[in-house]
Amino acid sequence: MEKTNPSQSSKSSSGTVINLKQGKLPPQAIELEEAVLGAMLIDKKGVDEVIDLLEPEAFYKSSHKNIFESIFRLFQNSQPIDLLTVSADLRKNGKLESIGGDYYLVHLTQKVASSAHIEFHARIILQKYIQRSLIRISNEIIESSYKESVDVFDLLDEAESKLYDVAQGNIKKSSYTAQNLVMLAKKKIEEIANKDGLSGVASGFEKLDLLTSGWQPSDLIIIAARPGMGKTALTLSMARNMAVTKQTPVAFFSLEMSSVQLITRLISSETGLSSEKLRTGKLADHEWKQLNVKVGDLEKAPLFIDDTPALSIFDLRAKARRLASQHDIKLIIVDYLQLMTAGTTSKAGNREQEISTISRNLKSLAKELDIPVIALSQLSRAVETRGGTKRPQLSDLRESGAIEQDADIVSFIYRPEYYGIEEWDDEEHSSSIGQAELIIAKHRNGGLDNIRMKFIANLGKFEDLQSNDSPYEFQSKMNDDDPPDESKGNLPGPDDAFDLPSNGRDDMPF
């Protein structure tokens, strides 16, 4: 009896031979699924790179779903992931035989030699999954559209919601009960109480931390200023305070300056040696010793700098995820927002729409990783043309109003000295030389304030402004260059120091 292969062809009623290859199959990548799972079984690094990228539903083959679920379970329980542990977990859950037994697991490990391209392969699997999801959602929308009883606006809302879920990668997302959320909130409050009231990442600036309670997880913070105001200097000072002093892992994405330039500026602020000296290399012997000693703490700091030019928002998200997984970073700094690209090939949109996409994705990234994201931004020239103090306003944010909407905190840097103004516009008319103001113009979860800081221009460094900080030096005879002749006992007294007459005790000002 002749056997036919049903997978190859069949005959229709008319006698025409139909090849099954002419039919439509759902988008899939079985071989890549095998390669990814095989790489995860033989290399822990492979697990770290894609565990947060994929989910069981992303796999087309049901046996692959079960294997990934097993790997994910082991990962959550901080257990080792290899051929033996996955096999034991599948056996425990009664799914080993359904996936093809130990033989199939061995077969997967033989598919690859390493996890070299695992992330690239995982993204293709994810793309196929998104395509299948779009097909499923489209079919559901088509079916609902034929129903006369369905309100068209409800249908539009449903379609929009489902497509948005796909775009955000939240096709299956669990919800929390009020009870669970209250317990989580209470636990967080207890943790804050043990941290001296700082619920977020401390910036290292006392007044700023009092106002914000530290940079909060999932917040998008915008620091905007005109060129030359010290945006990079401020964020570098923050990064130094966090990474060097507190040993808090920080990721710094610099689109403007190279990584070597940034670290040189950090060395300058750490050692007290000017940038000019470091650029020329003309250091005295004691300065070389100073350099070698004081950079020790900087070398050990968990600071990660990426200077990829014209970085797209999607590349940044991928890099940030990897850094969060591998190094547990607690803060991301982007310098600066306008130099980023949206990463889309479409030329239809304008620059304003592109900036909106970038700011929206930065906020999504902050929520996804549950860490604060600080993005620097340029201001428009409207500040320069305005009279008066030239303090920036929210309307001065360049290219997009979406930045203001998406941000949880919007702050501006203002240095009157930059405009040749040497006094603050307060009642005391105190000197503004060597000082700056951090203006908190929007604060979604707190108050607004103008915080004054000390700016050291030659070191490119910001510090807390102390009450005794003053650009002026008060002269007295105690500051004379010639040292007093101690052998003769002619040390200056208080009368001499303040140029008071010997009989002028009654005229003391205090």
Secondary structure, 3 states (H helix, E strand, C coil): CCCCCCCCEEECCCCCEEEHHHCCCCCCCHHHHHHHHHHHHHCHHHHHHHCCCCCHHHCCCHHHHHHHHHHHHHHHCCCCCCHHHHHHHHHHCCCCCCCCHHHHHHHHHCCCCCCCCHHHHHHHHHHHHHHHHHHHHHHHHHHHHCCCCCCHHHHHHHHHHHHHHHHHCCCCCCCCCHHHHHHHHHHHHHHHHCCCCCCCECCCCHHHHHHHCCECCCCEEEEEECCCCCHHHHHHHHHHHHHHHCCCCEEEEECCCCHHHHHHHHHHHHHCCCHHHHHHCCCCHHHHHHHHHHCHHHHHCCEEEECCCCCEHHHHHHHHHHHHHHHCCCEEEEECHHHCECCCCCCCCCHHHHHHHHHHHHHHHHHHHCCCEEEEEEECCHHHHCCCCCCCCHHHECCCCHHHHHCCEEEEEECHHHHCCCECCCCCCCECCCEEEEEEEEECCCCCEEEEEEEEHHHCEEEECCCCCCCCCCCCHHHCCCCCCHHHCCCCCHHHHCCCCCCCHHHCCC
